[in-house]
């Protein structure tokens, strides 16, 4: 098997199986001095955990307050991590749906480079578990 294809498929497998850091693990950090608080919010589809902490800039020594938002689905999978510094808005720093989409596109492109036919590529991509693809497509629709 081509090494690049192996790396891409291994990465997709990890995204499918690895749930990500869990709220209970985040809660353990609250005992560290720099942590200020933790809030959770549950909606019909998602669970949001926001953890806030302070950190000094290594260059200026100025203190910044970070707010890290972790968004989970009902199956406890981490979907997205967003960060806000001080009072600025949240910016996405990790997104499962985007990563999966990127990996699937990279796999498809690599297969094309290796002269796989369109039907073969479709057959290979159809081996991705439907639930995984469905969750990603749902997440992509929510984002767009």
C-alpha positions as CSV (number, residue, x, y, z in Angstrom):
1,X,0.0,0.0,0.0
2,X,1.2,3.5,-0.8
3,X,2.6,5.2,2.4
4,X,0.6,8.4,1.9
5,X,-2.7,6.4,1.5
6,X,-1.8,4.5,4.7
7,X,-1.2,7.7,6.6
8,X,-4.4,9.2,5.5
9,X,-6.5,6.1,6.2
10,X,-4.8,5.7,9.6
11,X,-5.7,9.4,10.4
12,X,-9.3,8.8,9.4
13,X,-9.5,5.7,11.5
14,X,-8.1,7.7,14.5
15,X,-10.7,10.4,14.0
16,X,-13.4,7.8,13.8
17,X,-12.3,6.0,17.0
18,X,-10.8,8.7,19.2
19,X,-13.4,10.6,21.1
20,X,-11.1,13.4,22.1
21,X,-10.4,15.0,25.5
22,X,-13.4,14.4,27.8
23,X,-15.1,16.9,30.1
24,X,-14.0,14.9,33.1
25,X,-10.4,15.3,32.0
26,X,-10.9,19.1,31.5
27,X,-12.5,19.3,35.0
28,X,-9.3,17.9,36.6
29,X,-7.4,20.9,35.4
30,X,-9.5,23.2,37.6
31,X,-7.2,22.4,40.5
32,X,-4.3,24.2,38.8
33,X,-3.7,27.8,39.9
34,X,-4.1,29.4,36.5
35,X,-7.6,28.0,36.0
36,X,-10.5,30.4,36.7
37,X,-13.6,28.4,36.0
38,X,-15.5,25.9,34.0
39,X,-19.1,26.0,32.6
40,X,-21.2,23.5,30.8
41,X,-24.2,23.9,28.6
42,X,-26.4,21.2,27.2
43,X,-28.6,21.6,24.1
44,X,-30.7,19.1,22.2
45,X,-27.7,18.1,20.0
46,X,-24.6,19.2,21.7
47,X,-22.8,19.8,25.0
48,X,-20.5,22.8,25.4
49,X,-17.8,23.0,28.0
50,X,-16.0,26.3,28.5
51,X,-12.9,26.4,30.6
52,X,-11.1,29.7,31.4
53,X,-7.6,30.2,32.5
54,X,-5.0,33.0,32.7
55,X,-1.6,32.8,31.0
56,X,1.3,35.3,30.9
57,X,2.8,36.2,27.5
58,X,6.4,34.9,27.4
59,X,7.6,38.1,25.7
60,X,5.7,40.9,27.4
61,X,4.7,39.1,30.7
62,X,1.2,40.6,30.1
63,X,-1.6,38.4,31.5
64,X,-4.3,37.1,29.1
65,X,-7.5,35.3,29.9
66,X,-8.2,32.3,27.6
67,X,-11.6,30.8,27.2
68,X,-11.5,27.4,25.5
69,X,-14.9,26.1,24.3
70,X,-15.1,22.3,23.7
71,X,-18.2,21.1,21.8
72,X,-19.3,17.5,22.0
73,X,-22.1,15.4,20.4
74,X,-24.4,13.2,22.5
75,X,-22.0,10.2,21.9
76,X,-19.2,12.1,23.8
77,X,-17.2,12.8,20.6
78,X,-15.3,16.1,20.6
79,X,-16.5,17.9,17.5
80,X,-14.8,21.3,17.8
81,X,-12.5,23.4,19.9
82,X,-12.8,27.2,19.9
83,X,-10.6,29.8,21.7
84,X,-11.3,33.3,22.8
85,X,-8.6,35.5,24.3
86,X,-9.7,38.2,26.7
87,X,-13.0,39.6,25.4
88,X,-12.5,38.8,21.7
89,X,-14.8,36.4,19.8
90,X,-14.2,32.7,19.6
91,X,-12.1,31.3,16.8
92,X,-12.0,27.7,15.7
93,X,-8.7,25.9,16.5
94,X,-9.7,22.3,15.9
95,X,-12.7,20.9,13.9
96,X,-13.4,17.2,13.4
97,X,-15.6,17.7,10.4
98,X,-13.1,19.9,8.6
99,X,-10.3,17.4,9.3
100,X,-12.4,14.5,8.0
101,X,-13.4,16.4,4.9
102,X,-9.8,17.4,4.3
103,X,-8.6,13.8,4.8
104,X,-11.3,12.3,2.5
105,X,-10.4,14.9,-0.2
106,X,-6.7,14.1,0.2
107,X,-7.4,10.4,-0.1
108,X,-9.4,10.9,-3.2
109,X,-6.8,13.1,-4.8
110,X,-4.0,10.6,-4.0
111,X,-6.0,7.8,-5.5
112,X,-6.5,9.9,-8.7
113,X,-2.7,10.5,-8.8
114,X,-2.2,6.8,-8.7
115,X,-4.5,6.3,-11.7
116,X,-7.4,4.8,-9.9
117,X,-10.6,5.1,-11.8
118,X,-13.5,7.1,-10.6
119,X,-15.6,4.0,-9.8
120,X,-12.7,2.5,-7.8
121,X,-12.3,5.7,-5.8
122,X,-16.0,5.8,-5.1
123,X,-15.9,2.1,-4.0
124,X,-13.0,2.9,-1.6
125,X,-14.7,5.9,-0.2
126,X,-17.9,3.9,0.3
127,X,-16.0,1.8,2.9
128,X,-16.0,4.8,5.2
129,X,-18.7,4.0,7.9
130,X,-22.0,5.7,6.9
131,X,-22.6,7.0,10.4
132,X,-19.2,8.8,10.3
133,X,-19.9,10.4,6.9
134,X,-23.4,11.3,8.0
135,X,-22.1,13.1,11.2
136,X,-19.5,15.0,9.2
137,X,-22.1,16.0,6.5
138,X,-24.5,17.2,9.2
139,X,-21.7,19.2,10.9
140,X,-20.7,20.7,7.5
141,X,-24.3,21.7,6.9
142,X,-24.5,23.4,10.3
143,X,-21.3,25.3,9.6
144,X,-22.3,26.5,6.1
